[in-house]
Amino acid sequence: MNKSSQSSLLYQSQRGLTIIELLVAMTISLVIVIAAAYMYLASRESQRAIDRSSSSRETSAYVMQMLGREIMNAGFYPAIALPIPPDATQRGMYDTYPPLPAEPRVVTDWQNPLTGWPPTAFQTGIFGCDGGKLDVQSSTCPAVDNTLADTIVINYFTSDTPAMERTTGRRFDCTGSDAGGDPSNAERKKNSGGAPPGTPHTATANNIPPQLPIFVSNRFSLSSIKMSVDQQDVNSKSLVCSGNGQSPHGVADATAYQPIISGLEDLQFSYGVYSTDATLVPGRYYTASEVGALPSVVINGLTLSAWQRVTAVRVCVLSRTAGGNTRIADKTSAPRTYLDCSDTAKNQPTGDTITRSVEVFGLRNNLKQYY
């Protein structure tokens, strides 16, 4: 082989990619990188959408469980003595809500007709307002605004001590304040004083029960808030609560309703009312305004108002995702819908997802009869 042939072979063995081959290779590599990046971003966005939707469902589940526990406490009064069967005037004096006053009235009685206590909102274990918050100063409902969430008022009594609340019990209201601070509990919460202690008691010891069960009232509704999502302000609504320990009756408080959990869109209540003594099954469910308009009915010789005959509460919660981009697979020609609390179909908002949860809770302290 001559030198010319050897040089040609050496040149061919050392030759690299041409500029065209290099550009083609770079283009293919770039396409692969872009496709991988797109798949990563799409996967991440899908996961974030799933996380937001899951978080929204967990929010509604948490709210429903909390409200359910509270509703099932409505109308509870710790029985400290058996009723006296022969004396009809004693019926309900010790074992039902609300406790009846003595005749003549004594200082520890909870009801005081001379001062108009209690107002209608606290005369029964359960009460409600349509489209607005209960005014904590007047204990009355506002004018109905159908664009606003409802308010539910849950009342009961407890014999728990303040010390017990550190581990268990219901002495503190939903804001964490001691319900003993309500003026109607001023005498009932006393449990000591003197040796032996006088009757009624004149002082309070935190480690022993009150001399008589004390009144607890929690009111739940929604308020508009702003929350931060991915470093951006997002308009949302929060479940809020006002308790009679933090905001006693008759006391004005601009911050009466404290936020508990955000990510909600609507909160509506309807109330199952029974009308005959044959059964405690509700005939139908009414709004709070409708319940207030129903006439009283005589049941087993007792005249009962509609609120006294509520044995079930239907709760509707609408939760809403925060941050958007939870419906990335939606088609423009086929928008998704949801049912609101009035069973009306509506289009899902852009980017977000609204989920409805509905449950019915029985008022176990109203599910009883006298025989």
LINFEN-V892449 format. One record per residue. RES is the residue in one small letter. NEAR is the number of other ideal C-beta (glycine too) atoms within 10 Angstrom. Layout:
BEGIN
res=RES near=NEAR
res=RES near=NEAR
END
This chain:
BEGIN
res=m near=7
res=n near=7
res=k near=7
res=s near=7
res=s near=9
res=q near=10
res=s near=10
res=s near=12
res=l near=10
res=l near=10
res=y near=9
res=q near=8
res=s near=7
res=q near=7
res=r near=8
res=g near=6
res=l near=10
res=t near=9
res=i near=7
res=i near=8
res=e near=10
res=l near=11
res=l near=11
res=v near=12
res=a near=11
res=m near=10
res=t near=10
res=i near=10
res=s near=10
res=l near=10
res=v near=10
res=i near=10
res=v near=10
res=i near=10
res=a near=10
res=a near=10
res=a near=10
res=y near=10
res=m near=10
res=y near=10
res=l near=10
res=a near=11
res=s near=10
res=r near=10
res=e near=13
res=s near=13
res=q near=10
res=r near=15
res=a near=20
res=i near=11
res=d near=13
res=r near=20
res=s near=17
res=s near=11
res=s near=14
res=s near=23
res=r near=15
res=e near=12
res=t near=22
res=s near=21
res=a near=14
res=y near=16
res=v near=22
res=m near=18
res=q near=11
res=m near=16
res=l near=22
res=g near=16
res=r near=12
res=e near=19
res=i near=24
res=m near=17
res=n near=20
res=a near=24
res=g near=24
res=f near=21
res=y near=23
res=p near=16
res=a near=11
res=i near=13
res=a near=9
res=l near=9
res=p near=15
res=i near=12
res=p near=9
res=p near=5
res=d near=9
res=a near=12
res=t near=9
res=q near=14
res=r near=17
res=g near=16
res=m near=16
res=y near=16
res=d near=16
res=t near=20
res=y near=22
res=p near=19
res=p near=22
res=l near=15
res=p near=15
res=a near=11
res=e near=8
res=p near=6
res=r near=12
res=v near=11
res=v near=10
res=t near=19
res=d near=19
res=w near=21
res=q near=17
res=n near=13
res=p near=10
res=l near=7
res=t near=8
res=g near=7
res=w near=17
res=p near=20
res=p near=13
res=t near=14
res=a near=23
res=f near=22
res=q near=16
res=t near=23
res=g near=25
res=i near=26
res=f near=27
res=g near=28
res=c near=26
res=d near=23
res=g near=20
res=g near=18
res=k near=21
res=l near=24
res=d near=15
res=v near=23
res=q near=13
res=s near=13
res=s near=20
res=t near=12
res=c near=23
res=p near=15
res=a near=7
res=v near=14
res=d near=10
res=n near=8
res=t near=7
res=l near=19
res=a near=28
res=d near=26
res=t near=27
res=i near=25
res=v near=25
res=i near=27
res=n near=25
res=y near=24
res=f near=25
res=t near=23
res=s near=18
res=d near=21
res=t near=20
res=p near=19
res=a near=13
res=m near=18
res=e near=17
res=r near=10
res=t near=6
res=t near=8
res=g near=14
res=r near=19
res=r near=24
res=f near=21
res=d near=22
res=c near=23
res=t near=19
res=g near=12
res=s near=17
res=d near=19
res=a near=28
res=g near=24
res=g near=18
res=d near=26
res=p near=13
res=s near=23
res=n near=23
res=a near=15
res=e near=19
res=r near=24
res=k near=26
res=k near=22
res=n near=20
res=s near=17
res=g near=15
res=g near=10
res=a near=6
res=p near=7
res=p near=15
res=g near=12
res=t near=11
res=p near=15
res=h near=20
res=t near=13
res=a near=11
res=t near=17
res=a near=16
res=n near=15
res=n near=10
res=i near=13
res=p near=18
res=p near=24
res=q near=20
res=l near=22
res=p near=23
res=i near=27
res=f near=26
res=v near=26
res=s near=27
res=n near=23
res=r near=27
res=f near=28
res=s near=25
res=l near=26
res=s near=17
res=s near=10
res=i near=15
res=k near=9
res=m near=16
res=s near=9
res=v near=14
res=d near=9
res=q near=5
res=q near=10
res=d near=9
res=v near=18
res=n near=10
res=s near=20
res=k near=22
res=s near=19
res=l near=25
res=v near=25
res=c near=22
res=s near=25
res=g near=26
res=n near=29
res=g near=23
res=q near=24
res=s near=25
res=p near=19
res=h near=19
res=g near=14
res=v near=14
res=a near=10
res=d near=12
res=a near=6
res=t near=9
res=a near=20
res=y near=25
res=q near=18
res=p near=14
res=i near=16
res=i near=14
res=s near=20
res=g near=24
res=l near=25
res=e near=23
res=d near=20
res=l near=23
res=q near=22
res=f near=24
res=s near=23
res=y near=26
res=g near=22
res=v near=23
res=y near=21
res=s near=16
res=t near=11
res=d near=15
res=a near=7
res=t near=11
res=l near=18
res=v near=11
res=p near=21
res=g near=12
res=r near=10
res=y near=17
res=y near=20
res=t near=18
res=a near=24
res=s near=14
res=e near=15
res=v near=22
res=g near=17
res=a near=10
res=l near=15
res=p near=7
res=s near=13
res=v near=17
res=v near=9
res=i near=17
res=n near=10
res=g near=9
res=l near=14
res=t near=9
res=l near=17
res=s near=17
res=a near=20
res=w near=23
res=q near=21
res=r near=23
res=v near=25
res=t near=21
res=a near=21
res=v near=26
res=r near=17
res=v near=22
res=c near=20
res=v near=25
res=l near=23
res=s near=28
res=r near=24
res=t near=29
res=a near=21
res=g near=17
res=g near=18
res=n near=14
res=t near=21
res=r near=18
res=i near=12
res=a near=7
res=d near=14
res=k near=8
res=t near=5
res=s near=5
res=a near=7
res=p near=11
res=r near=12
res=t near=11
res=y near=17
res=l near=14
res=d near=15
res=c near=20
res=s near=10
res=d near=9
res=t near=9
res=a near=8
res=k near=11
res=n near=10
res=q near=18
res=p near=14
res=t near=10
res=g near=14
res=d near=20
res=t near=20
res=i near=21
res=t near=17
res=r near=16
res=s near=15
res=v near=15
res=e near=15
res=v near=14
res=f near=18
res=g near=16
res=l near=24
res=r near=14
res=n near=19
res=n near=21
res=l near=13
res=k near=13
res=q near=9
res=y near=14
res=y near=4
END
